[in-house]
Amino acid sequence: MNLKKYIETYGTATAKRVAEEAGTNYAYLSQVAYGHRKAGALLAQKISQSTNNEVQLHEIRPDIYLQSEQGAA
């Protein structure tokens, strides 16, 4: 599931929790979700972890992470 879909599915409260756990704020997370900003590699990892890997690394940064790398990260 991509980050935009995750936010739409689980709502703002959950997205705010994910942002806090990932060390960012909801506004930045939303900008990443809607393609206005790119998450750095470390933030992408933290977002993925905070969503229990429902949002996978390759969905946040396909230019850095290949789909097959998810298990390796």
PQR file of N, CA, C, O and H, with PARSE charges and radii, in Angstrom:
ATOM      1  N   MET A   1       0.859  -1.168   0.000 -0.4000 1.5000
ATOM      2  CA  MET A   1       0.000   0.000   0.000 -0.0000 2.0000
ATOM      3  C   MET A   1       0.908   1.233   0.000  0.5500 1.7000
ATOM      4  O   MET A   1       1.898   1.273   0.730 -0.5500 1.4000
ATOM      5  N   ASN A   2       0.576   2.231  -0.810 -0.4000 1.5000
ATOM      6  CA  ASN A   2       1.395   3.436  -0.788 -0.0000 2.0000
ATOM      7  C   ASN A   2       0.973   4.333   0.374  0.5500 1.7000
ATOM      8  O   ASN A   2      -0.077   4.121   0.981 -0.5500 1.4000
ATOM      9  H   ASN A   2      -0.229   2.199  -1.402  0.4000 1.0000
ATOM     10  N   LEU A   3       1.792   5.329   0.675 -0.4000 1.5000
ATOM     11  CA  LEU A   3       1.568   6.169   1.840 -0.0000 2.0000
ATOM     12  C   LEU A   3       0.272   6.967   1.725  0.5500 1.7000
ATOM     13  O   LEU A   3      -0.442   7.127   2.714 -0.5500 1.4000
ATOM     14  H   LEU A   3       2.644   5.502   0.181  0.4000 1.0000
ATOM     15  N   LYS A   4      -0.033   7.460   0.554 -0.4000 1.5000
ATOM     16  CA  LYS A   4      -1.278   8.204   0.354 -0.0000 2.0000
ATOM     17  C   LYS A   4      -2.483   7.328   0.683  0.5500 1.7000
ATOM     18  O   LYS A   4      -3.389   7.761   1.394 -0.5500 1.4000
ATOM     19  H   LYS A   4       0.547   7.330  -0.249  0.4000 1.0000
ATOM     20  N   LYS A   5      -2.498   6.117   0.176 -0.4000 1.5000
ATOM     21  CA  LYS A   5      -3.595   5.180   0.434 -0.0000 2.0000
ATOM     22  C   LYS A   5      -3.655   4.837   1.928  0.5500 1.7000
ATOM     23  O   LYS A   5      -4.740   4.715   2.497 -0.5500 1.4000
ATOM     24  H   LYS A   5      -1.762   5.765  -0.402  0.4000 1.0000
ATOM     25  N   TYR A   6      -2.500   4.685   2.549 -0.4000 1.5000
ATOM     26  CA  TYR A   6      -2.448   4.387   3.987 -0.0000 2.0000
ATOM     27  C   TYR A   6      -3.147   5.493   4.779  0.5500 1.7000
ATOM     28  O   TYR A   6      -3.967   5.211   5.653 -0.5500 1.4000
ATOM     29  H   TYR A   6      -1.619   4.785   2.087  0.4000 1.0000
ATOM     30  N   ILE A   7      -2.822   6.743   4.473 -0.4000 1.5000
ATOM     31  CA  ILE A   7      -3.433   7.867   5.175 -0.0000 2.0000
ATOM     32  C   ILE A   7      -4.930   7.920   4.911  0.5500 1.7000
ATOM     33  O   ILE A   7      -5.716   8.153   5.829 -0.5500 1.4000
ATOM     34  H   ILE A   7      -2.156   6.971   3.763  0.4000 1.0000
ATOM     35  N   GLU A   8      -5.327   7.705   3.662 -0.4000 1.5000
ATOM     36  CA  GLU A   8      -6.751   7.718   3.327 -0.0000 2.0000
ATOM     37  C   GLU A   8      -7.504   6.582   4.020  0.5500 1.7000
ATOM     38  O   GLU A   8      -8.658   6.753   4.411 -0.5500 1.4000
ATOM     39  H   GLU A   8      -4.688   7.516   2.916  0.4000 1.0000
ATOM     40  N   THR A   9      -6.866   5.437   4.172 -0.4000 1.5000
ATOM     41  CA  THR A   9      -7.495   4.269   4.788 -0.0000 2.0000
ATOM     42  C   THR A   9      -7.608   4.411   6.300  0.5500 1.7000
ATOM     43  O   THR A   9      -8.669   4.161   6.871 -0.5500 1.4000
ATOM     44  H   THR A   9      -5.928   5.298   3.854  0.4000 1.0000
ATOM     45  N   TYR A  10      -6.524   4.810   6.948 -0.4000 1.5000
ATOM     46  CA  TYR A  10      -6.479   4.821   8.410 -0.0000 2.0000
ATOM     47  C   TYR A  10      -6.766   6.177   9.049  0.5500 1.7000
ATOM     48  O   TYR A  10      -7.016   6.247  10.253 -0.5500 1.4000
ATOM     49  H   TYR A  10      -5.662   5.013   6.484  0.4000 1.0000
ATOM     50  N   GLY A  11      -6.735   7.238   8.276 -0.4000 1.5000
ATOM     51  CA  GLY A  11      -7.105   8.550   8.788 -0.0000 2.0000
ATOM     52  C   GLY A  11      -5.953   9.365   9.352  0.5500 1.7000
ATOM     53  O   GLY A  11      -4.827   8.893   9.511 -0.5500 1.4000
ATOM     54  H   GLY A  11      -6.532   7.181   7.298  0.4000 1.0000
ATOM     55  N   THR A  12      -6.290  10.605   9.645 -0.4000 1.5000
ATOM     56  CA  THR A  12      -5.308  11.579  10.105 -0.0000 2.0000
ATOM     57  C   THR A  12      -4.695  11.215  11.450  0.5500 1.7000
ATOM     58  O   THR A  12      -3.490  11.385  11.636 -0.5500 1.4000
ATOM     59  H   THR A  12      -7.205  10.988   9.516  0.4000 1.0000
ATOM     60  N   ALA A  13      -5.478  10.727  12.374 -0.4000 1.5000
ATOM     61  CA  ALA A  13      -4.950  10.399  13.706 -0.0000 2.0000
ATOM     62  C   ALA A  13      -3.851   9.343  13.608  0.5500 1.7000
ATOM     63  O   ALA A  13      -2.807   9.471  14.248 -0.5500 1.4000
ATOM     64  H   ALA A  13      -6.457  10.588  12.223  0.4000 1.0000
ATOM     65  N   THR A  14      -4.078   8.317  12.820 -0.4000 1.5000
ATOM     66  CA  THR A  14      -3.069   7.277  12.636 -0.0000 2.0000
ATOM     67  C   THR A  14      -1.853   7.840  11.915  0.5500 1.7000
ATOM     68  O   THR A  14      -0.717   7.522  12.268 -0.5500 1.4000
ATOM     69  H   THR A  14      -4.926   8.213  12.300  0.4000 1.0000
ATOM     70  N   ALA A  15      -2.083   8.669  10.911 -0.4000 1.5000
ATOM     71  CA  ALA A  15      -0.971   9.273  10.173 -0.0000 2.0000
ATOM     72  C   ALA A  15      -0.133  10.161  11.085  0.5500 1.7000
ATOM     73  O   ALA A  15       1.091  10.197  10.959 -0.5500 1.4000
ATOM     74  H   ALA A  15      -3.005   8.928  10.624  0.4000 1.0000
ATOM     75  N   LYS A  16      -0.774  10.873  11.996 -0.4000 1.5000
ATOM     76  CA  LYS A  16      -0.030  11.701  12.955 -0.0000 2.0000
ATOM     77  C   LYS A  16       0.826  10.840  13.875  0.5500 1.7000
ATOM     78  O   LYS A  16       1.948  11.216  14.214 -0.5500 1.4000
ATOM     79  H   LYS A  16      -1.768  10.844  12.098  0.4000 1.0000
ATOM     80  N   ARG A  17       0.300   9.679  14.282 -0.4000 1.5000
ATOM     81  CA  ARG A  17       1.078   8.751  15.108 -0.0000 2.0000
ATOM     82  C   ARG A  17       2.280   8.237  14.332  0.5500 1.7000
ATOM     83  O   ARG A  17       3.391   8.183  14.861 -0.5500 1.4000
ATOM     84  H   ARG A  17      -0.611   9.373  14.006  0.4000 1.0000
ATOM     85  N   VAL A  18       2.058   7.861  13.079 -0.4000 1.5000
ATOM     86  CA  VAL A  18       3.154   7.374  12.223 -0.0000 2.0000
ATOM     87  C   VAL A  18       4.220   8.454  12.085  0.5500 1.7000
ATOM     88  O   VAL A  18       5.411   8.175  12.220 -0.5500 1.4000
ATOM     89  H   VAL A  18       1.157   7.905  12.649  0.4000 1.0000
ATOM     90  N   ALA A  19       3.797   9.680  11.819 -0.4000 1.5000
ATOM     91  CA  ALA A  19       4.742  10.788  11.670 -0.0000 2.0000
ATOM     92  C   ALA A  19       5.565  10.969  12.942  0.5500 1.7000
ATOM     93  O   ALA A  19       6.785  11.115  12.879 -0.5500 1.4000
ATOM     94  H   ALA A  19       2.829   9.907  11.710  0.4000 1.0000
ATOM     95  N   GLU A  20       4.903  10.958  14.086 -0.4000 1.5000
ATOM     96  CA  GLU A  20       5.599  11.129  15.356 -0.0000 2.0000
ATOM     97  C   GLU A  20       6.600  10.003  15.590  0.5500 1.7000
ATOM     98  O   GLU A  20       7.740  10.254  15.982 -0.5500 1.4000
ATOM     99  H   GLU A  20       3.911  10.839  14.137  0.4000 1.0000
ATOM    100  N   GLU A  21       6.178   8.767  15.351 -0.4000 1.5000
ATOM    101  CA  GLU A  21       7.084   7.619  15.534 -0.0000 2.0000
ATOM    102  C   GLU A  21       8.261   7.683  14.571  0.5500 1.7000
ATOM    103  O   GLU A  21       9.360   7.234  14.896 -0.5500 1.4000
ATOM    104  H   GLU A  21       5.252   8.563  15.033  0.4000 1.0000
ATOM    105  N   ALA A  22       8.032   8.238  13.389 -0.4000 1.5000
ATOM    106  CA  ALA A  22       9.087   8.324  12.380 -0.0000 2.0000
ATOM    107  C   ALA A  22       9.994   9.533  12.589  0.5500 1.7000
ATOM    108  O   ALA A  22      11.006   9.681  11.904 -0.5500 1.4000
ATOM    109  H   ALA A  22       7.139   8.603  13.124  0.4000 1.0000
ATOM    110  N   GLY A  23       9.628  10.396  13.536 -0.4000 1.5000
ATOM    111  CA  GLY A  23      10.469  11.545  13.833 -0.0000 2.0000
ATOM    112  C   GLY A  23      10.221  12.735  12.929  0.5500 1.7000
ATOM    113  O   GLY A  23      11.120  13.548  12.714 -0.5500 1.4000
ATOM    114  H   GLY A  23       8.806  10.276  14.093  0.4000 1.0000
ATOM    115  N   THR A  24       9.029  12.846  12.404 -0.4000 1.5000
ATOM    116  CA  THR A  24       8.668  13.984  11.561 -0.0000 2.0000
ATOM    117  C   THR A  24       7.306  14.496  12.009  0.5500 1.7000
ATOM    118  O   THR A  24       6.795  14.079  13.048 -0.5500 1.4000
ATOM    119  H   THR A  24       8.299  12.186  12.578  0.4000 1.0000
ATOM    120  N   ASN A  25       6.722  15.388  11.237 -0.4000 1.5000
ATOM    121  CA  ASN A  25       5.397  15.878  11.585 -0.0000 2.0000
ATOM    122  C   ASN A  25       4.401  15.493  10.493  0.5500 1.7000
ATOM    123  O   ASN A  25       4.784  15.082   9.397 -0.5500 1.4000
ATOM    124  H   ASN A  25       7.138  15.727  10.393  0.4000 1.0000
ATOM    125  N   TYR A  26       3.130  15.632  10.811 -0.4000 1.5000
ATOM    126  CA  TYR A  26       2.083  15.223   9.885 -0.0000 2.0000
ATOM    127  C   TYR A  26       2.145  15.997   8.568  0.5500 1.7000
ATOM    128  O   TYR A  26       1.914  15.426   7.502 -0.5500 1.4000
ATOM    129  H   TYR A  26       2.819  15.965  11.701  0.4000 1.0000
ATOM    130  N   ALA A  27       2.453  17.283   8.637 -0.4000 1.5000
ATOM    131  CA  ALA A  27       2.503  18.092   7.415 -0.0000 2.0000
ATOM    132  C   ALA A  27       3.547  17.539   6.441  0.5500 1.7000
ATOM    133  O   ALA A  27       3.282  17.418   5.245 -0.5500 1.4000
ATOM    134  H   ALA A  27       2.641  17.747   9.503  0.4000 1.0000
ATOM    135  N   TYR A  28       4.729  17.206   6.955 -0.4000 1.5000
ATOM    136  CA  TYR A  28       5.776  16.671   6.090 -0.0000 2.0000
ATOM    137  C   TYR A  28       5.394  15.294   5.561  0.5500 1.7000
ATOM    138  O   TYR A  28       5.597  14.996   4.384 -0.5500 1.4000
ATOM    139  H   TYR A  28       4.944  17.304   7.926  0.4000 1.0000
ATOM    140  N   LEU A  29       4.843  14.462   6.429 -0.4000 1.5000
ATOM    141  CA  LEU A  29       4.409  13.124   6.015 -0.0000 2.0000
ATOM    142  C   LEU A  29       3.382  13.232   4.893  0.5500 1.7000
ATOM    143  O   LEU A  29       3.441  12.476   3.923 -0.5500 1.4000
ATOM    144  H   LEU A  29       4.677  14.704   7.385  0.4000 1.0000
ATOM    145  N   SER A  30       2.455  14.152   5.017 -0.4000 1.5000
ATOM    146  CA  SER A  30       1.434  14.370   4.006 -0.0000 2.0000
ATOM    147  C   SER A  30       2.056  14.829   2.688  0.5500 1.7000
ATOM    148  O   SER A  30       1.632  14.398   1.615 -0.5500 1.4000
ATOM    149  H   SER A  30       2.408  14.766   5.805  0.4000 1.0000
ATOM    150  N   GLN A  31       3.056  15.700   2.770 -0.4000 1.5000
ATOM    151  CA  GLN A  31       3.739  16.158   1.563 -0.0000 2.0000
ATOM    152  C   GLN A  31       4.455  15.013   0.867  0.5500 1.7000
ATOM    153  O   GLN A  31       4.484  14.950  -0.362 -0.5500 1.4000
ATOM    154  H   GLN A  31       3.400  16.050   3.642  0.4000 1.0000
ATOM    155  N   VAL A  32       5.028  14.114   1.640 -0.4000 1.5000
ATOM    156  CA  VAL A  32       5.662  12.920   1.067 -0.0000 2.0000
ATOM    157  C   VAL A  32       4.599  12.041   0.400  0.5500 1.7000
ATOM    158  O   VAL A  32       4.791  11.563  -0.718 -0.5500 1.4000
ATOM    159  H   VAL A  32       5.005  14.165   2.638  0.4000 1.0000
ATOM    160  N   ALA A  33       3.487  11.837   1.091 -0.4000 1.5000
ATOM    161  CA  ALA A  33       2.417  10.982   0.577 -0.0000 2.0000
ATOM    162  C   ALA A  33       1.862  11.481  -0.751  0.5500 1.7000
ATOM    163  O   ALA A  33       1.548  10.684  -1.635 -0.5500 1.4000
ATOM    164  H   ALA A  33       3.331  12.226   1.999  0.4000 1.0000
ATOM    165  N   TYR A  34       1.743  12.788  -0.891 -0.4000 1.5000
ATOM    166  CA  TYR A  34       1.147  13.362  -2.088 -0.0000 2.0000
ATOM    167  C   TYR A  34       2.170  13.783  -3.138  0.5500 1.7000
ATOM    168  O   TYR A  34       1.822  14.428  -4.126 -0.5500 1.4000
ATOM    169  H   TYR A  34       1.998  13.436  -0.173  0.4000 1.0000
ATOM    170  N   GLY A  35       3.437  13.416  -2.921 -0.4000 1.5000
ATOM    171  CA  GLY A  35       4.464  13.630  -3.933 -0.0000 2.0000
ATOM    172  C   GLY A  35       5.060  15.018  -4.002  0.5500 1.7000
ATOM    173  O   GLY A  35       5.727  15.349  -4.982 -0.5500 1.4000
ATOM    174  H   GLY A  35       3.720  12.892  -2.117  0.4000 1.0000
ATOM    175  N   HIS A  36       4.837  15.845  -2.983 -0.4000 1.5000
ATOM    176  CA  HIS A  36       5.390  17.196  -2.983 -0.0000 2.0000
ATOM    177  C   HIS A  36       6.801  17.250  -2.410  0.5500 1.7000
ATOM    178  O   HIS A  36       7.546  18.196  -2.666 -0.5500 1.4000
ATOM    179  H   HIS A  36       4.295  15.576  -2.187  0.4000 1.0000
ATOM    180  N   ARG A  37       7.162  16.239  -1.640 -0.4000 1.5000
ATOM    181  CA  ARG A  37       8.496  16.106  -1.056 -0.0000 2.0000
ATOM    182  C   ARG A  37       8.920  14.650  -1.155  0.5500 1.7000
ATOM    183  O   ARG A  37       8.091  13.757  -1.330 -0.5500 1.4000
ATOM    184  H   ARG A  37       6.556  15.471  -1.432  0.4000 1.0000
ATOM    185  N   LYS A  38      10.230  14.425  -1.039 -0.4000 1.5000
ATOM    186  CA  LYS A  38      10.751  13.059  -0.985 -0.0000 2.0000
ATOM    187  C   LYS A  38      11.292  12.801   0.409  0.5500 1.7000
ATOM    188  O   LYS A  38      11.973  13.643   0.994 -0.5500 1.4000
ATOM    189  H   LYS A  38      10.903  15.151  -0.897  0.4000 1.0000
ATOM    190  N   ALA A  39      10.983  11.641   0.923 -0.4000 1.5000
ATOM    191  CA  ALA A  39      11.554  11.226   2.203 -0.0000 2.0000
ATOM    192  C   ALA A  39      12.983  10.774   1.968  0.5500 1.7000
ATOM    193  O   ALA A  39      13.276  10.127   0.963 -0.5500 1.4000
ATOM    194  H   ALA A  39      10.430  10.957   0.447  0.4000 1.0000
ATOM    195  N   GLY A  40      13.863  11.107   2.879 -0.4000 1.5000
ATOM    196  CA  GLY A  40      15.213  10.573   2.814 -0.0000 2.0000
ATOM    197  C   GLY A  40      15.178   9.080   3.102  0.5500 1.7000
ATOM    198  O   GLY A  40      14.156   8.546   3.533 -0.5500 1.4000
ATOM    199  H   GLY A  40      13.625  11.633   3.696  0.4000 1.0000
ATOM    200  N   ALA A  41      16.282   8.421   2.864 -0.4000 1.5000
ATOM    201  CA  ALA A  41      16.348   6.968   3.056 -0.0000 2.0000
ATOM    202  C   ALA A  41      16.008   6.562   4.491  0.5500 1.7000
ATOM    203  O   ALA A  41      15.264   5.606   4.705 -0.5500 1.4000
ATOM    204  H   ALA A  41      17.112   8.855   2.513  0.4000 1.0000
ATOM    205  N   LEU A  42      16.550   7.284   5.472 -0.4000 1.5000
ATOM    206  CA  LEU A  42      16.293   6.945   6.873 -0.0000 2.0000
ATOM    207  C   LEU A  42      14.828   7.195   7.241  0.5500 1.7000
ATOM    208  O   LEU A  42      14.216   6.380   7.930 -0.5500 1.4000
ATOM    209  H   LEU A  42      17.155   8.062   5.298  0.4000 1.0000
ATOM    210  N   LEU A  43      14.269   8.313   6.788 -0.4000 1.5000
ATOM    211  CA  LEU A  43      12.864   8.591   7.071 -0.0000 2.0000
ATOM    212  C   LEU A  43      11.976   7.546   6.407  0.5500 1.7000
ATOM    213  O   LEU A  43      10.989   7.112   7.002 -0.5500 1.4000
ATOM    214  H   LEU A  43      14.766   8.976   6.228  0.4000 1.0000
ATOM    215  N   ALA A  44      12.303   7.141   5.202 -0.4000 1.5000
ATOM    216  CA  ALA A  44      11.521   6.098   4.522 -0.0000 2.0000
ATOM    217  C   ALA A  44      11.507   4.819   5.359  0.5500 1.7000
ATOM    218  O   ALA A  44      10.469   4.173   5.496 -0.5500 1.4000
ATOM    219  H   ALA A  44      13.104   7.494   4.718  0.4000 1.0000
ATOM    220  N   GLN A  45      12.654   4.462   5.911 -0.4000 1.5000
ATOM    221  CA  GLN A  45      12.735   3.266   6.752 -0.0000 2.0000
ATOM    222  C   GLN A  45      11.873   3.421   7.997  0.5500 1.7000
ATOM    223  O   GLN A  45      11.166   2.491   8.387 -0.5500 1.4000
ATOM    224  H   GLN A  45      13.497   4.988   5.800  0.4000 1.0000
ATOM    225  N   LYS A  46      11.929   4.587   8.617 -0.4000 1.5000
ATOM    226  CA  LYS A  46      11.146   4.821   9.832 -0.0000 2.0000
ATOM    227  C   LYS A  46       9.646   4.818   9.542  0.5500 1.7000
ATOM    228  O   LYS A  46       8.861   4.304  10.338 -0.5500 1.4000
ATOM    229  H   LYS A  46      12.502   5.342   8.300  0.4000 1.0000
ATOM    230  N   ILE A  47       9.250   5.385   8.415 -0.4000 1.5000
ATOM    231  CA  ILE A  47       7.826   5.374   8.034 -0.0000 2.0000
ATOM    232  C   ILE A  47       7.367   3.944   7.824  0.5500 1.7000
ATOM    233  O   ILE A  47       6.313   3.548   8.320 -0.5500 1.4000
ATOM    234  H   ILE A  47       9.887   5.803   7.768  0.4000 1.0000
ATOM    235  N   SER A  48       8.145   3.175   7.097 -0.4000 1.5000
ATOM    236  CA  SER A  48       7.794   1.786   6.841 -0.0000 2.0000
ATOM    237  C   SER A  48       7.653   1.010   8.148  0.5500 1.7000
ATOM    238  O   SER A  48       6.696   0.256   8.325 -0.5500 1.4000
ATOM    239  H   SER A  48       9.001   3.497   6.694  0.4000 1.0000
ATOM    240  N   GLN A  49       8.596   1.194   9.057 -0.4000 1.5000
ATOM    241  CA  GLN A  49       8.541   0.514  10.357 -0.0000 2.0000
ATOM    242  C   GLN A  49       7.320   0.961  11.162  0.5500 1.7000
ATOM    243  O   GLN A  49       6.667   0.144  11.813 -0.5500 1.4000
ATOM    244  H   GLN A  49       9.373   1.806   8.913  0.4000 1.0000
ATOM    245  N   SER A  50       7.018   2.248  11.116 -0.4000 1.5000
ATOM    246  CA  SER A  50       5.896   2.794  11.889 -0.0000 2.0000
ATOM    247  C   SER A  50       4.544   2.337  11.364  0.5500 1.7000
ATOM    248  O   SER A  50       3.546   2.386  12.084 -0.5500 1.4000
ATOM    249  H   SER A  50       7.548   2.911  10.588  0.4000 1.0000
ATOM    250  N   THR A  51       4.509   1.895  10.119 -0.4000 1.5000
ATOM    251  CA  THR A  51       3.265   1.378   9.534 -0.0000 2.0000
ATOM    252  C   THR A  51       3.238  -0.144   9.566  0.5500 1.7000
ATOM    253  O   THR A  51       2.415  -0.769   8.898 -0.5500 1.4000
ATOM    254  H   THR A  51       5.320   1.855   9.535  0.4000 1.0000
ATOM    255  N   ASN A  52       4.139  -0.738  10.344 -0.4000 1.5000
ATOM    256  CA  ASN A  52       4.268  -2.202  10.400 -0.0000 2.0000
ATOM    257  C   ASN A  52       4.465  -2.786   9.011  0.5500 1.7000
ATOM    258  O   ASN A  52       3.935  -3.850   8.690 -0.5500 1.4000
ATOM    259  H   ASN A  52       4.808  -0.230  10.887  0.4000 1.0000
ATOM    260  N   ASN A  53       5.230  -2.081   8.196 -0.4000 1.5000
ATOM    261  CA  ASN A  53       5.572  -2.466   6.823 -0.0000 2.0000
ATOM    262  C   ASN A  53       4.372  -2.546   5.882  0.5500 1.7000
ATOM    263  O   ASN A  53       4.464  -3.147   4.812 -0.5500 1.4000
ATOM    264  H   ASN A  53       5.660  -1.217   8.457  0.4000 1.0000
ATOM    265  N   GLU A  54       3.246  -1.945   6.275 -0.4000 1.5000
ATOM    266  CA  GLU A  54       2.124  -1.864   5.331 -0.0000 2.0000
ATOM    267  C   GLU A  54       2.501  -0.947   4.174  0.5500 1.7000
ATOM    268  O   GLU A  54       2.104  -1.177   3.031 -0.5500 1.4000
ATOM    269  H   GLU A  54       3.171  -1.457   7.145  0.4000 1.0000
ATOM    270  N   VAL A  55       3.266   0.089   4.481 -0.4000 1.5000
ATOM    271  CA  VAL A  55       3.843   0.946   3.448 -0.0000 2.0000
ATOM    272  C   VAL A  55       5.293   0.510   3.321  0.5500 1.7000
ATOM    273  O   VAL A  55       6.093   0.717   4.234 -0.5500 1.4000
ATOM    274  H   VAL A  55       3.588   0.276   5.409  0.4000 1.0000
ATOM    275  N   GLN A  56       5.625  -0.084   2.206 -0.4000 1.5000
ATOM    276  CA  GLN A  56       6.959  -0.654   2.039 -0.0000 2.0000
ATOM    277  C   GLN A  56       7.932   0.377   1.480  0.5500 1.7000
ATOM    278  O   GLN A  56       7.537   1.362   0.857 -0.5500 1.4000
ATOM    279  H   GLN A  56       4.975  -0.253   1.465  0.4000 1.0000
ATOM    280  N   LEU A  57       9.199   0.124   1.719 -0.4000 1.5000
ATOM    281  CA  LEU A  57      10.245   1.059   1.311 -0.0000 2.0000
ATOM    282  C   LEU A  57      10.175   1.411  -0.168  0.5500 1.7000
ATOM    283  O   LEU A  57      10.304   2.581  -0.529 -0.5500 1.4000
ATOM    284  H   LEU A  57       9.520  -0.676   2.225  0.4000 1.0000
ATOM    285  N   HIS A  58       9.975   0.439  -1.012 -0.4000 1.5000
ATOM    286  CA  HIS A  58       9.960   0.707  -2.454 -0.0000 2.0000
ATOM    287  C   HIS A  58       8.768   1.559  -2.866  0.5500 1.7000
ATOM    288  O   HIS A  58       8.781   2.160  -3.940 -0.5500 1.4000
ATOM    289  H   HIS A  58       9.870  -0.511  -0.720  0.4000 1.0000
ATOM    290  N   GLU A  59       7.739   1.618  -2.028 -0.4000 1.5000
ATOM    291  CA  GLU A  59       6.587   2.465  -2.330 -0.0000 2.0000
ATOM    292  C   GLU A  59       6.851   3.920  -1.924  0.5500 1.7000
ATOM    293  O   GLU A  59       6.250   4.841  -2.477 -0.5500 1.4000
ATOM    294  H   GLU A  59       7.728   1.129  -1.155  0.4000 1.0000
ATOM    295  N   ILE A  60       7.734   4.116  -0.975 -0.4000 1.5000
ATOM    296  CA  ILE A  60       8.088   5.464  -0.534 -0.0000 2.0000
ATOM    297  C   ILE A  60       9.195   6.030  -1.417  0.5500 1.7000
ATOM    298  O   ILE A  60       9.112   7.175  -1.860 -0.5500 1.4000
ATOM    299  H   ILE A  60       8.223   3.368  -0.526  0.4000 1.0000
ATOM    300  N   ARG A  61      10.224   5.239  -1.673 -0.4000 1.5000
ATOM    301  CA  ARG A  61      11.363   5.680  -2.478 -0.0000 2.0000
ATOM    302  C   ARG A  61      11.767   4.610  -3.482  0.5500 1.7000
ATOM    303  O   ARG A  61      12.770   3.926  -3.279 -0.5500 1.4000
ATOM    304  H   ARG A  61      10.291   4.309  -1.314  0.4000 1.0000
ATOM    305  N   PRO A  62      11.005   4.454  -4.560 -0.5600 1.5000
ATOM    306  CA  PRO A  62      11.339   3.442  -5.566  0.2800 2.0000
ATOM    307  C   PRO A  62      12.668   3.710  -6.267  0.5500 1.7000
ATOM    308  O   PRO A  62      13.246   2.806  -6.871 -0.5500 1.4000
ATOM    309  N   ASP A  63      13.157   4.957  -6.186 -0.4000 1.5000
ATOM    310  CA  ASP A  63      14.443   5.285  -6.792 -0.0000 2.0000
ATOM    311  C   ASP A  63      15.616   4.777  -5.953  0.5500 1.7000
ATOM    312  O   ASP A  63      16.738   4.694  -6.454 -0.5500 1.4000
ATOM    313  H   ASP A  63      12.687   5.691  -5.696  0.4000 1.0000
ATOM    314  N   ILE A  64      15.376   4.441  -4.701 -0.4000 1.5000
ATOM    315  CA  ILE A  64      16.428   3.929  -3.816 -0.0000 2.0000
ATOM    316  C   ILE A  64      16.247   2.438  -3.556  0.5500 1.7000
ATOM    317  O   ILE A  64      17.206   1.669  -3.619 -0.5500 1.4000
ATOM    318  H   ILE A  64      14.465   4.509  -4.294  0.4000 1.0000
ATOM    319  N   TYR A  65      15.015   2.036  -3.264 -0.4000 1.5000
ATOM    320  CA  TYR A  65      14.750   0.666  -2.850 -0.0000 2.0000
ATOM    321  C   TYR A  65      13.975  -0.090  -3.928  0.5500 1.7000
ATOM    322  O   TYR A  65      12.932   0.362  -4.399 -0.5500 1.4000
ATOM    323  H   TYR A  65      14.236   2.661  -3.212  0.4000 1.0000
ATOM    324  N   LEU A  66      14.493  -1.215  -4.294 -0.4000 1.5000
ATOM    325  CA  LEU A  66      13.769  -2.109  -5.199 -0.0000 2.0000
ATOM    326  C   LEU A  66      12.795  -2.931  -4.400  0.5500 1.7000
ATOM    327  O   LEU A  66      12.980  -3.122  -3.198 -0.5500 1.4000
ATOM    328  H   LEU A  66      15.341  -1.583  -3.911  0.4000 1.0000
ATOM    329  N   GLN A  67      11.775  -3.415  -5.035 -0.4000 1.5000
ATOM    330  CA  GLN A  67      10.751  -4.203  -4.330 -0.0000 2.0000
ATOM    331  C   GLN A  67      11.374  -5.395  -3.633  0.5500 1.7000
ATOM    332  O   GLN A  67      10.967  -5.718  -2.517 -0.5500 1.4000
ATOM    333  H   GLN A  67      11.624  -3.260  -6.012  0.4000 1.0000
ATOM    334  N   SER A  68      12.326  -6.052  -4.229 -0.4000 1.5000
ATOM    335  CA  SER A  68      12.940  -7.249  -3.648 -0.0000 2.0000
ATOM    336  C   SER A  68      13.830  -6.932  -2.453  0.5500 1.7000
ATOM    337  O   SER A  68      14.210  -7.849  -1.726 -0.5500 1.4000
ATOM    338  H   SER A  68      12.657  -5.789  -5.136  0.4000 1.0000
ATOM    339  N   GLU A  69      14.177  -5.664  -2.223 -0.4000 1.5000
ATOM    340  CA  GLU A  69      15.047  -5.279  -1.116 -0.0000 2.0000
ATOM    341  C   GLU A  69      14.308  -5.124   0.197  0.5500 1.7000
ATOM    342  O   GLU A  69      14.952  -4.945   1.231 -0.5500 1.4000
ATOM    343  H   GLU A  69      13.868  -4.919  -2.814  0.4000 1.0000
ATOM    344  N   GLN A  70      12.991  -5.186   0.204 -0.4000 1.5000
ATOM    345  CA  GLN A  70      12.218  -4.934   1.418 -0.0000 2.0000
ATOM    346  C   GLN A  70      12.678  -5.807   2.578  0.5500 1.7000
ATOM    347  O   GLN A  70      12.837  -5.315   3.696 -0.5500 1.4000
ATOM    348  H   GLN A  70      12.468  -5.332  -0.636  0.4000 1.0000
ATOM    349  N   GLY A  71      12.890  -7.077   2.331 -0.4000 1.5000
ATOM    350  CA  GLY A  71      13.299  -7.974   3.403 -0.0000 2.0000
ATOM    351  C   GLY A  71      14.712  -7.716   3.877  0.5500 1.7000
ATOM    352  O   GLY A  71      15.058  -8.060   5.007 -0.5500 1.4000
ATOM    353  H   GLY A  71      12.761  -7.476   1.423  0.4000 1.0000
ATOM    354  N   ALA A  72      15.533  -7.116   3.035 -0.4000 1.5000
ATOM    355  CA  ALA A  72      16.929  -6.875   3.374 -0.0000 2.0000
ATOM    356  C   ALA A  72      17.114  -5.641   4.231  0.5500 1.7000
ATOM    357  O   ALA A  72      18.155  -5.493   4.870 -0.5500 1.4000
ATOM    358  H   ALA A  72      15.252  -6.836   2.117  0.4000 1.0000
ATOM    359  N   ALA A  73      16.137  -4.753   4.264 -0.4000 1.5000
ATOM    360  CA  ALA A  73      16.315  -3.482   4.982 -0.0000 2.0000
ATOM    361  C   ALA A  73      16.064  -3.599   6.460  0.5500 1.7000
ATOM    362  O   ALA A  73      16.177  -2.611   7.185 -0.5500 1.4000
ATOM    363  H   ALA A  73      15.291  -4.873   3.744  0.4000 1.0000
TER
END
